[in-house]
Amino acid sequence: MKSAEPLKILVVDDEVVVQETLADMMAHFGHTADRANDGVSGKKHMEQDRYDAAFVDMRMPGIDGMSLLKWSRQAHLPLPIIIMTGHGQTDARDAALQSGAFAFLNKPFSLKEIKDLLKAIRNRQK
């Protein structure tokens, strides 16, 4: 799934192993990933840099994923945000999508799921 211009992805998760896994998957597909340990640092990254998409954990200390999603929409950031959770309740998925999430991703996720999401992000840019 390489293309001329790599995607720049932000990964916001309080679990380092999730950050590393996603960063490795992005590199596997020829893209780059910045990492943030929580919603506060994720928000700073979004304010200071431009990203093609963000993978954001739903449950984090401080600013959680839903709050970060809502803030990004209020700030009119044209950033596709994928909300991730290890607690895949249907109501959480529905709430995320209704709040403007690009997609909802249950943990653990597969390489194919990430590939499909990256393809959808790329197609959205066209």
C-alpha positions as CSV (number, residue, x, y, z in Angstrom):
1,M,0.0,0.0,0.0
2,K,2.9,2.4,-0.6
3,S,2.1,5.6,-2.4
4,A,4.2,8.6,-3.4
5,E,3.4,10.6,-0.3
6,P,3.4,8.7,3.1
7,L,0.6,9.4,5.5
8,K,1.5,11.1,8.8
9,I,-0.4,9.5,11.6
10,L,-0.8,10.4,15.3
11,V,-1.2,7.6,17.8
12,V,-2.7,8.6,21.1
13,D,-2.8,5.8,23.7
14,D,-1.7,5.4,27.3
15,E,-0.4,1.9,26.6
16,V,3.1,2.0,25.1
17,V,2.7,-1.4,23.5
18,V,-0.3,-0.2,21.5
19,Q,1.7,2.9,20.4
20,E,4.6,0.7,19.3
21,T,2.4,-1.8,17.6
22,L,0.6,0.9,15.5
23,A,3.8,2.8,14.8
24,D,5.3,-0.5,13.5
25,M,2.2,-1.2,11.4
26,M,2.4,2.3,9.9
27,A,6.1,1.8,9.0
28,H,5.2,-1.6,7.5
29,F,2.9,0.3,5.1
30,G,5.3,3.1,4.4
31,H,3.8,5.7,6.6
32,T,5.0,7.6,9.7
33,A,3.6,7.8,13.2
34,D,4.0,10.3,16.0
35,R,3.0,9.0,19.5
36,A,1.4,10.6,22.5
37,N,0.9,9.0,25.9
38,D,-2.4,10.8,26.8
39,G,-5.1,13.1,25.5
40,V,-3.3,16.2,26.8
41,S,-0.2,15.5,24.7
42,G,-2.3,14.3,21.8
43,K,-4.1,17.6,21.8
44,K,-0.8,19.5,21.8
45,H,0.4,17.4,18.8
46,M,-2.9,18.2,16.9
47,E,-2.5,21.9,17.7
48,Q,1.2,22.1,16.6
49,D,1.3,19.7,13.6
50,R,-0.7,18.5,10.6
51,Y,-1.7,14.8,10.5
52,D,-3.6,12.8,7.9
53,A,-5.3,10.8,10.7
54,A,-5.2,10.0,14.4
55,F,-5.8,6.7,16.2
56,V,-7.0,7.7,19.6
57,D,-7.7,5.4,22.6
58,M,-11.2,5.9,24.1
59,R,-10.1,5.4,27.7
60,M,-7.2,7.4,28.9
61,P,-6.4,9.5,32.1
62,G,-6.9,13.2,31.8
63,I,-8.5,13.9,28.4
64,D,-10.1,10.7,27.1
65,G,-10.6,9.8,23.5
66,M,-14.2,11.0,23.2
67,S,-13.3,14.4,24.7
68,L,-10.3,14.8,22.3
69,L,-12.6,13.8,19.4
70,K,-15.2,16.4,20.5
71,W,-12.5,19.1,20.9
72,S,-11.1,18.4,17.4
73,R,-14.6,18.8,15.9
74,Q,-15.2,22.1,17.8
75,A,-11.8,23.3,16.6
76,H,-12.8,22.4,13.0
77,L,-9.8,20.2,12.5
78,P,-10.3,18.2,9.3
79,L,-8.7,15.2,10.9
80,P,-10.1,11.7,10.5
81,I,-10.0,10.3,14.0
82,I,-10.2,6.5,14.6
83,I,-11.4,5.8,18.2
84,M,-9.9,2.6,19.6
85,T,-11.0,0.6,22.6
86,G,-10.5,-2.8,24.3
87,H,-14.1,-2.4,25.6
88,G,-16.1,-2.7,22.4
89,Q,-19.6,-1.9,23.6
90,T,-22.0,-1.1,20.8
91,D,-23.2,2.1,22.6
92,A,-19.6,3.4,22.7
93,R,-19.1,2.7,19.0
94,D,-22.4,4.5,18.2
95,A,-21.5,7.5,20.4
96,A,-18.1,7.8,18.8
97,L,-19.4,7.7,15.2
98,Q,-22.2,10.1,16.1
99,S,-19.6,12.5,17.5
100,G,-17.7,12.5,14.2
101,A,-15.3,9.7,14.5
102,F,-14.0,8.4,11.1
103,A,-14.1,4.8,12.4
104,F,-14.2,2.7,15.5
105,L,-11.5,0.1,16.1
106,N,-11.7,-2.7,18.7
107,K,-8.5,-3.9,20.3
108,P,-6.8,-6.2,19.6
109,F,-6.8,-5.2,15.9
110,S,-5.3,-7.0,12.9
111,L,-2.9,-5.8,10.2
112,K,-5.7,-6.1,7.7
113,E,-7.9,-3.8,9.7
114,I,-5.2,-1.2,9.8
115,K,-4.5,-1.6,6.1
116,D,-8.2,-1.1,5.3
117,L,-8.4,2.0,7.5
118,L,-5.3,3.5,5.9
119,K,-6.8,2.8,2.4
120,A,-10.0,4.5,3.5
121,I,-8.0,7.5,4.8
122,R,-6.1,7.7,1.5
123,N,-9.3,7.5,-0.5
124,R,-10.9,10.3,1.6
125,Q,-8.0,12.6,0.6
126,K,-8.7,12.2,-3.2
